[in-house]
């Protein structure tokens, strides 16, 4: 019973709680980034500083947690894979920041709907996910993913009447600045161009999820992988930033306003903590599980917008959020069945395919492989 509880908490409760929290952080980061760009922050400078802050924070953590660990040696091939991972992540964030600058964080959350579908297709193509149509788990997983996307589309496409009207006087100084950002940005942004760029971002992000899952399988040390990811992104961003931002005044963000807050928020939480948690969840649950939480950002954006930005709460947001919640319950139930081993109609045992790329799962899998032991770094 103790082993079952440990497996349940580690394999289901912790990843679910962590991913919901990360989506809240991502929505907050998109909002504060948009507010900072209106105040004059250049997104090239934003990316360079945030990557640098994350790398500086992760370097001592890598030494502290892995100084006595027996990890694979660094080779040119391994460093090249880290750099390729950083390149994919940089391109995805570059597209995302550009898309948000042309549009709004709300549109960015809406376009995230394509992430679960594209990641699932890529994971099947790369043989990191099994798709057995005769398996009940596979059928329910597809249904849950479709329900989640449908709920997200309801939030975007159906507004409905106002249920709760948020008083504008309750907004803080930052909230008012963000609200002005969203209002003026919506009127002036190029939605078609921004939407296309954001769609490209989430396709590239799906590739990043796949590659990240493979990288962490080859080098099972999340802190080290995320450190080299941010270091690689910083190396890529530095020359681009120097070329695109020749004006020295654009680099000066060291004053207490939303520009500095955005950089610190992104460096500590965004490219640091969020990427680290995503890497751990990729290690434990696989890329499709991580990508499936993307549509949740729309519901979170509606809730946070009501609380912090003074946005009204509409019926469509409530209905869509309920549909999304139901879709997540269905999807996570299917993933839990896969992880524990699901007997399909063909009589075979379905095992979580991503566990082949997640050595940590073997340590907690004592239900069917008695006597099988693995060593984790």
C-alpha positions in Angstrom: 0.0 0.0 0.0 2.8 2.4 0.8 4.5 1.7 -2.5 1.2 2.3 -4.3 0.7 5.6 -2.6 4.2 6.7 -3.4 3.7 5.7 -7.0 0.3 7.5 -7.2 1.7 10.7 -5.7 4.9 10.8 -7.7 3.3 9.6 -11.0 0.0 11.4 -11.0 -0.6 14.0 -8.3 2.7 15.8 -8.4 2.9 16.1 -12.2 -0.7 17.3 -12.5 -0.3 19.9 -9.7 3.0 21.0 -11.2 1.7 21.4 -14.7 -1.4 23.4 -13.6 0.9 25.7 -11.6 3.3 26.1 -14.6 0.4 27.1 -16.9 -0.6 29.8 -14.3 3.0 31.1 -14.4 3.1 31.1 -18.2 -0.1 33.1 -18.5 1.3 35.6 -16.0 4.6 35.8 -17.9 2.8 36.5 -21.2 0.8 39.2 -19.6 3.7 41.0 -18.0 5.8 40.6 -21.1 3.1 42.3 -23.2 2.9 45.1 -20.6 6.7 45.5 -20.7 6.9 45.7 -24.5 4.3 48.5 -24.5 6.6 50.3 -22.1 9.5 50.0 -24.5 11.1 46.7 -23.7 12.7 45.1 -26.7 12.0 41.4 -26.9 15.6 40.6 -28.0 16.9 42.2 -24.9 14.2 40.5 -22.9 15.2 37.0 -24.1 18.9 37.5 -23.6 18.6 38.8 -20.0 16.1 36.1 -19.1 18.3 33.3 -20.4 21.3 34.8 -18.6 19.5 35.1 -15.3 18.2 31.5 -15.5 21.7 30.1 -16.4 23.3 32.0 -13.5 20.7 30.6 -11.0 21.0 27.0 -12.3 24.8 26.8 -12.3 25.3 26.6 -8.5 22.2 24.3 -8.2 23.8 21.9 -10.7 27.0 21.8 -8.6 25.2 21.4 -5.3 22.8 18.6 -6.3 25.0 16.7 -8.7 28.5 17.1 -7.4 28.5 13.5 -6.1 26.3 12.0 -8.9 27.6 9.6 -11.4 26.4 11.0 -14.7 27.4 10.3 -18.3 30.6 12.1 -19.4 30.3 15.2 -21.5 31.0 14.5 -25.2 30.9 16.6 -28.3 27.8 14.8 -29.4 26.0 15.4 -26.1 26.9 19.1 -26.1 25.7 19.3 -29.7 22.3 17.8 -28.6 22.1 20.3 -25.8 22.8 23.1 -28.3 20.2 21.7 -30.7 17.7 21.6 -27.8 18.5 25.3 -27.0 18.1 26.2 -30.7 14.6 24.7 -30.8 13.6 26.4 -27.6 15.0 29.7 -28.7 13.1 29.6 -32.0 9.9 28.7 -30.2 10.2 31.5 -27.7 11.3 34.0 -30.4 8.2 33.2 -32.4 6.1 33.4 -29.3 7.4 36.8 -28.2 7.0 38.1 -31.7 3.5 36.8 -32.0 2.5 38.3 -28.6 4.0 41.6 -29.7 1.7 41.6 -32.8 -1.3 40.4 -30.8 -2.2 39.7 -27.2 -1.6 37.1 -24.5 -5.2 36.0 -25.0 -4.6 35.0 -28.6 -1.4 33.2 -27.5 -3.4 31.1 -25.1 -6.0 30.4 -27.8 -3.3 29.2 -30.3 -1.9 26.9 -27.7 -4.8 24.5 -28.6 -2.7 23.1 -31.4 0.1 21.9 -29.0 -1.5 18.7 -27.7 -2.6 17.5 -31.2 0.7 18.3 -32.9 2.7 16.8 -30.0 0.6 13.7 -30.0 1.1 13.2 -33.8 4.9 13.8 -33.5 5.2 11.5 -30.5 3.4 8.7 -32.5 5.7 9.4 -35.5 8.8 9.2 -33.3 7.4 6.1 -31.6 7.4 7.7 -28.2 3.6 7.1 -27.9 1.7 4.0 -28.8 -1.6 4.4 -30.6 -3.6 1.2 -30.4 -7.1 1.9 -31.6 -8.3 -1.4 -30.0 -7.0 -0.2 -26.6 -9.5 1.5 -24.3 -6.8 3.7 -22.9 -5.8 5.0 -26.4 -9.5 5.7 -27.3 -10.2 7.5 -24.0 -7.0 9.6 -24.4 -8.0 10.8 -27.8 -11.5 11.6 -26.6 -10.1 13.5 -23.6 -7.7 15.5 -25.8 -10.6 16.4 -28.1 -12.8 17.5 -25.2 -10.1 19.7 -23.8 -9.5 21.4 -27.1 -13.3 21.8 -27.6 -13.6 23.5 -24.2 -10.7 25.9 -25.1 -12.4 26.8 -28.3 -15.7 27.5 -26.4 -13.8 30.0 -24.2 -12.4 31.7 -27.3 -15.4 31.6 -29.7 -18.4 32.0 -27.3 -18.4 35.0 -25.0 -21.9 35.0 -23.7 -23.5 37.4 -21.1 -21.6 38.9 -18.2 -21.8 36.8 -15.0 -19.6 38.8 -12.7 -18.5 42.4 -13.4 -15.1 43.2 -12.0 -14.7 46.7 -10.6 -11.9 48.5 -12.3 -11.0 50.3 -9.0 -9.8 47.1 -7.5 -7.0 46.8 -10.0 -3.4 47.5 -8.8 -1.0 49.8 -10.6 0.5 46.9 -12.5 -2.9 45.5 -13.3 -4.1 48.8 -14.7 -1.0 48.9 -16.9 -1.6 45.4 -18.1 -5.2 46.2 -18.8 -4.3 49.2 -20.9 -1.8 46.9 -22.6 -4.4 44.3 -23.5 -7.0 46.9 -24.6 -4.7 49.0 -26.8 -2.9 46.0 -28.1 -6.2 44.4 -29.2 -7.1 47.4 -31.3 -3.8 47.9 -32.9 -2.4 44.4 -33.3 -2.2 42.4 -36.5 -4.2 39.4 -35.5 -3.6 37.4 -38.7 0.2 37.8 -38.6 0.3 37.3 -34.9 -1.9 34.2 -35.0 0.2 32.6 -37.8 3.4 33.3 -35.9 1.9 31.8 -32.7 0.8 28.7 -34.6 4.3 28.2 -35.8 5.6 28.6 -32.2 3.5 25.8 -30.9 4.5 23.5 -33.7 8.2 24.2 -32.9 7.4 23.8 -29.2 6.0 20.3 -30.0 9.3 19.4 -31.6 11.0 20.8 -28.5 8.9 18.5 -26.2 9.9 15.5 -28.3 13.6 16.3 -28.4 13.6 17.3 -24.7 12.1 13.9 -23.7 14.8 12.1 -25.7 17.6 14.3 -24.3 16.6 13.8 -20.7 16.4 10.0 -21.4 20.0 10.1 -22.5 21.2 12.4 -19.7 18.9 11.9 -16.6 19.8 15.1 -14.7 17.1 17.7 -15.2 19.1 20.6 -13.6 22.1 20.0 -15.9 20.0 19.7 -19.0 18.0 22.9 -18.3 21.2 24.8 -17.4 22.8 23.9 -20.8 19.5 24.7 -22.5 19.5 28.2 -21.1 23.2 28.6 -21.7 22.8 27.6 -25.4 19.8 29.9 -25.8 21.9 32.8 -24.3 24.8 32.1 -26.7 22.3 32.1 -29.6 20.5 35.2 -28.4 23.6 37.3 -27.8 24.8 38.0 -31.4 21.2 38.4 -32.6 20.5 40.9 -29.9 23.7 42.8 -30.6 22.7 43.0 -34.3 19.0 43.8 -33.8 19.4 46.2 -30.9 22.4 48.6 -31.6 20.9 51.3 -29.4 22.6 51.2 -26.0 19.6 52.8 -24.2 17.4 49.8 -25.0 19.7 47.6 -22.9 19.2 49.7 -19.8 16.3 48.1 -17.9 17.7 48.4 -14.4 15.0 50.6 -12.9 12.0 49.6 -10.9 9.3 49.3 -13.5 7.5 46.7 -15.5 10.4 46.1 -17.8 12.7 44.9 -15.0 9.9 42.9 -13.4 9.2 41.1 -16.7 12.9 40.1 -17.1 13.2 38.9 -13.5 9.9 37.0 -13.7 10.9 35.3 -17.0 14.5 34.5 -15.8 13.6 33.1 -12.4 10.2 31.5 -13.2 9.8 31.3 -17.0 13.0 30.0 -18.6 14.2 28.8 -15.2 11.7 27.1 -13.0 9.0 26.4 -15.6 11.5 24.8 -18.0 12.9 22.7 -15.2 9.5 21.5 -14.1 8.5 20.8 -17.8 11.7 18.8 -18.2 10.9 16.7 -15.1 7.4 16.1 -16.3 8.7 15.1 -19.7 11.0 12.7 -17.9 8.2 11.2 -15.8 5.1 11.4 -18.0 6.2 12.0 -21.6 5.7 14.9 -24.1 2.0 14.4 -24.9 1.1 14.7 -21.2 3.0 18.0 -20.9 1.5 19.4 -24.1 -2.0 18.5 -23.1 -2.0 21.2 -20.5 -1.6 24.0 -23.0 -5.4 24.5 -23.5 -5.8 25.0 -19.8 -4.0 28.4 -20.2 -7.2 29.9 -21.7 -9.3 29.1 -18.6 -6.4 30.3 -16.4 -6.2 33.5 -18.4 -9.9 34.1 -18.0 -9.7 33.6 -14.2 -6.5 35.6 -13.7 -7.9 38.4 -16.0 -10.9 38.7 -13.8 -8.9 38.8 -10.6 -5.9 40.9 -11.5 -6.8 42.7 -14.7 -10.3 43.8 -14.0 -11.8 41.7 -16.8 -15.4 40.7 -16.6 -16.3 37.0 -16.2 -18.4 35.8 -19.0 -20.7 32.7 -19.3 -18.5 31.3 -22.2 -15.4 31.3 -19.9 -17.3 29.4 -17.2 -18.7 26.8 -19.7 -15.4 26.4 -21.5 -13.6 26.0 -18.2 -16.0 23.2 -17.1 -15.5 21.4 -20.4 -11.7 21.7 -20.1 -11.8 20.3 -16.6 -13.9 17.3 -17.7 -11.5 16.8 -20.6 -8.5 16.8 -18.3 -10.2 14.2 -16.0 -10.8 11.9 -18.9 -7.3 12.4 -20.3 -5.4 11.9 -17.0 -7.5 8.8 -16.3 -6.4 7.4 -19.6 -2.7 8.2 -18.9 -3.0 6.6 -15.5 -4.4 3.5 -17.1 -1.5 3.4 -19.6 1.1 3.9 -16.8 -0.3 1.0 -14.7 -0.8 -1.3 -17.7 -4.1 -1.5 -19.5 -5.4 -4.7 -21.1 -6.6 -3.8 -24.5 -9.3 -5.7 -26.4 -6.5 -7.5 -28.3 -5.4 -9.1 -25.0 -2.1 -7.4 -24.7 -0.8 -5.3 -21.9 -0.5 -1.7 -22.7 2.5 0.0 -21.1 3.3 3.8 -20.9 5.5 4.2 -24.0 7.2 7.2 -22.7 8.7 5.2 -19.8 11.3 3.9 -22.2 12.5 7.4 -22.3 12.1 8.0 -18.6 14.3 5.9 -16.4 12.9 7.4 -13.2 9.6 5.5 -13.9 11.4 2.1 -13.6 12.3 2.9 -10.0 8.6 3.3 -9.1 7.3 0.5 -11.3 7.1 -2.6 -9.2 3.7 -3.9 -10.4 4.8 -6.1 -13.3 8.6 -6.2 -13.3 9.5 -7.7 -10.0 13.2 -8.2 -9.7 13.9 -5.7 -12.4 16.1 -2.9 -11.0 17.4 0.2 -12.6 20.0 2.8 -11.6 19.1 6.4 -11.7 21.6 9.2 -11.5 
